[in-house]
Amino acid sequence: MRIAVATILLLLTATACGTTPSSTTAESTPESPAATTAATIQTTAPAATTTAAPAPATKTCTVPNVVGLVHQTAQDTIQKAGLFLLAEEDASGQGRLLINDRNWKTTKQNVAAGTVVDCNTKILLSAEKID
């Protein structure tokens, strides 16, 4: 009798922990003379049901026109439109870094103004140093 109770407790514990043994056998022992035959309990895990969640809608942003603006103002304007993935380059081809953005004027943007894009789109701004 003790083994049968122990077997049931083992199955309940295994089920609660997320594991389901395919079968458990209780054998007779000197402690339980009444259990003269082996008792086998089989359990079957219920089939898992999964449902696919709908894909989230992509957030879109409209690219503003920033050509002709001081580079710092151009960056601020692009970010206000919800576009935060920005890159910048020296339009002269000299490869200079735009360290003080207020000393540069934006001359070109790689995505045309008014274009509706995914808000995670990378925007490249080209700028020339103001003399």
C-alpha positions as CSV (number, residue, x, y, z in Angstrom):
1,M,0.0,0.0,0.0
2,R,2.8,2.4,0.8
3,I,4.4,1.8,-2.6
4,A,1.2,2.5,-4.4
5,V,0.8,5.8,-2.4
6,A,4.5,6.7,-3.1
7,T,4.0,6.0,-6.8
8,I,1.0,8.2,-7.0
9,L,2.8,11.0,-5.1
10,L,5.8,10.6,-7.5
11,L,3.5,10.9,-10.5
12,L,1.8,14.0,-9.1
13,T,5.2,15.6,-8.3
14,A,6.6,14.8,-11.7
15,T,3.4,16.2,-13.4
16,A,3.6,19.4,-11.3
17,C,7.3,19.9,-12.3
18,G,6.5,19.5,-16.0
19,T,7.9,16.1,-16.5
20,T,5.7,13.1,-17.2
21,P,7.2,9.7,-16.9
22,S,5.8,7.2,-19.4
23,S,5.4,4.5,-16.8
24,T,6.2,3.7,-13.2
25,T,6.4,0.2,-11.6
26,A,5.8,-0.5,-8.0
27,E,7.2,-3.8,-6.8
28,S,6.4,-5.7,-3.6
29,T,8.7,-5.4,-0.7
30,P,8.9,-6.9,2.7
31,E,7.3,-3.8,4.1
32,S,4.1,-4.3,2.1
33,P,3.2,-8.0,2.0
34,A,-0.2,-7.1,0.5
35,A,1.5,-5.9,-2.7
36,T,2.3,-9.2,-4.2
37,T,2.0,-8.2,-7.9
38,A,3.7,-5.3,-9.7
39,A,1.3,-2.4,-10.4
40,T,2.0,-0.3,-13.4
41,I,0.5,3.2,-13.8
42,Q,0.8,4.9,-17.2
43,T,0.3,8.6,-17.8
44,T,0.0,10.5,-21.0
45,A,0.8,14.2,-21.3
46,P,-1.9,16.3,-23.0
47,A,-1.1,17.6,-26.4
48,A,0.3,21.1,-26.3
49,T,-1.7,23.6,-28.3
50,T,0.0,26.6,-29.7
51,T,-1.5,29.6,-31.5
52,A,0.6,32.0,-33.5
53,A,0.4,35.6,-32.3
54,P,-0.3,38.1,-34.9
55,A,2.8,40.1,-36.1
56,P,3.0,43.5,-34.6
57,A,2.3,46.4,-37.0
58,T,5.4,48.2,-38.1
59,K,5.5,51.8,-36.9
60,T,6.1,54.2,-39.8
61,C,7.5,57.7,-39.8
62,T,7.6,60.5,-42.5
63,V,11.1,61.7,-43.3
64,P,11.3,65.5,-43.0
65,N,13.3,67.8,-45.3
66,V,16.5,68.8,-43.5
67,V,18.7,69.8,-46.4
68,G,20.1,73.3,-45.9
69,L,19.7,73.2,-42.1
70,V,22.5,73.5,-39.6
71,H,23.5,69.8,-38.9
72,Q,22.5,69.9,-35.2
73,T,19.0,71.3,-36.2
74,A,18.8,68.6,-38.9
75,Q,19.4,65.9,-36.4
76,D,16.9,67.3,-33.9
77,T,14.3,67.5,-36.7
78,I,14.8,63.9,-37.9
79,Q,14.6,62.7,-34.3
80,K,11.3,64.7,-33.6
81,A,9.9,62.8,-36.6
82,G,10.6,59.5,-34.7
83,L,13.7,58.5,-36.6
84,F,16.6,57.8,-34.3
85,L,19.0,55.7,-36.3
86,L,21.1,58.4,-37.9
87,A,24.5,58.3,-39.6
88,E,26.5,61.3,-40.9
89,E,29.3,61.9,-43.3
90,D,31.6,64.7,-44.5
91,A,30.1,65.6,-47.9
92,S,33.4,67.0,-49.1
93,G,34.9,63.5,-49.2
94,Q,37.7,64.4,-46.8
95,G,36.4,62.0,-44.2
96,R,36.3,64.6,-41.4
97,L,34.3,63.9,-38.3
98,L,31.3,66.1,-37.5
99,I,32.4,66.9,-34.0
100,N,30.7,70.3,-33.5
101,D,27.4,69.8,-35.3
102,R,26.6,73.5,-35.2
103,N,29.6,74.2,-37.6
104,W,28.2,72.0,-40.3
105,K,25.4,72.5,-42.8
106,T,23.3,69.5,-44.1
107,T,23.6,69.2,-47.9
108,K,22.0,65.9,-48.6
109,Q,19.9,63.1,-47.1
110,N,19.8,59.6,-48.4
111,V,16.0,59.2,-48.0
112,A,13.8,61.8,-49.8
113,A,11.7,64.2,-47.8
114,G,8.1,63.1,-47.4
115,T,8.9,59.4,-47.8
116,V,7.1,57.2,-45.3
117,V,9.5,54.6,-43.9
118,D,9.8,52.1,-41.0
119,C,10.9,54.2,-38.0
120,N,13.9,51.9,-37.7
121,T,15.3,52.9,-41.1
122,K,18.8,54.3,-41.0
123,I,19.0,57.8,-42.3
124,L,22.4,59.1,-43.7
125,L,22.9,62.9,-43.6
126,S,25.8,64.5,-45.6
127,A,27.1,67.8,-44.4
128,E,29.7,70.4,-45.3
129,K,31.7,72.5,-42.9
130,I,30.6,76.1,-42.5
131,D,33.6,78.4,-43.0
